[in-house]
Amino acid sequence: MPAGDAFTPEQLYDIERAVRHAEEASGLHFSVYVGGADSETRPFALELLNELDDPDNTVLVYVDPAGRRLEIVTGALAKRQLSDTAAGLAALAMQTSFATGDLTGGLVTGVQQLGTHAHQAPLLHANEPHKQ
Amino acid sequence: MITEVSGHTLLVFVGIPALVIAVVALLVFAPSIANGPRYRPGLSWWAPPVWINGPTATKPDPANLPELPGAPGTTASAGAGVARSTGGASASW
């Protein structure tokens, strides 16, 4: 295989935009890592999550293209907002794209879906005192 | 009877077909040349790791932190965060 970057600048921009939109919609942090794992994928993904600034409120998407493995890890607080079932649905969508070789499309779709599932409706007038 | 092949004949019967073949080949391979190597499941992965929205600042390694004088018995555990309860999903393709 020839050497090169995993994504073109345009593809990177698309993924970053999806991450930004997901963060705005959900209020959580999103992080995407694409690369090989030093060990088993799940423990490696957990290590990556713990390296982040706010792991409890973060959703990490880890993709191992060589091992053909995908891990979505939700932090201790983020998992209250994003259920394992919702993460599984997003994983399914990403898996379909990855199987056809479309890494970028899968990541964009998956992150968008995660952000939508984690979306919380705004609480109107929550900080105002109750008036009789 | 062998007739001599003129330059004009060569141009019409060899040059033009060769040019057409070259143009078609270029049109076929141009997208993959422009986009670079494409990920193909099952083949080896060639690119260095990419971390989008990764850690902004490097956290201090607990092993390198100076020991506090008032707490001789306490030791920092690097894996404490790993034990936190997390959720998520896995998949393979």
Interface residues (C-beta under 8 A of the other chain):
Chain A: M1 P2 A3 G4 D5 A6 F7 T8 L12 I15 E16 V19 H29 F30 S31 V32 Y33 V34 G35 G36 T41 R42 P43 A45 L46 E47 L48 L49 N50 E51 L52 D53 P55 D56 V59 L60 P65 A66 G67 R68 R69 L70 E71 I72 V73 T74 G75 A76 A78 K79 L82 S83 D84 A87 G88 A90 A91 L92 M94 Q95 F98 A99 T100 G101 L103
Chain B: N35 G36 P37 R38 Y39 R40 P41 G42 L43 S44 W45 W46 A47 P48 P49 V50 W51 I52 N53 G54 P55 T56 A57 K59 G81 V82 R84 S85 T86 G87 G88 A89 S90 A91 S92 W93
